[in-house]
Amino acid sequence: MLNKKLEEALNAQINAEFWSAYLYLSMSADMSDKGMSGVANWFAIQFKEEQDHAIKIFNYVISRGGVVKLQPIDKVETKWKNALDAFEDTLEHEQKVTSMINDLYALATEEKDYATQSMLKWFIDEQVEEEESAKGIIDNLKLIGDNGYGLYQLDKELATRVYTPLTTAE
């Protein structure tokens, strides 16, 4: 059984994950508008992954006898100067999410809720991957600069990213 402090914090994280999904969907739309269909694909898949993250916590709260309370999703940005700007915002956002997950883990530790700590361990590992992915793309975009062919090649590479839904075992 979840205590109320953790239930409230996990509900806030559910909302944050859905907001993240909404942000990435907005980035996908903007990159598509800029003719970068591969970058748009990368963000569209990120949208789906963030929805999975929200549902993972959603299902966890329910499985522990908690009550899920969905909240309105705040407004997100809709325009970025270019792909580099969008990925820099992505890295900054993922670093904020990492901090939020770390705070949740600290609360679960403080409350001696070992089951929640175990569930959050998956998110801690996931955030390392999220930040590494964004940083790698930023590094590539900085190397490419304004080279049109380089941007074209990176866009084609990002178009190959495929969505892999979470399994119930994750």
Secondary structure, DSSP 8 states (H G I E B T S, - for coil): ---HHHHHHHHHHHHHHHHHHHHHHHHHHHHHHTT-HHHHHHHHHHHHHHHHHHHHHHHHHHHTT---------------SSHHHHHHHHHHHHHHHHHHHHHHHHHHHHTT-HHHHHHHHHHHHHHHHHHHHHHHHHHHHHHHTT-HHHHHHHHHHHTT-------TT-
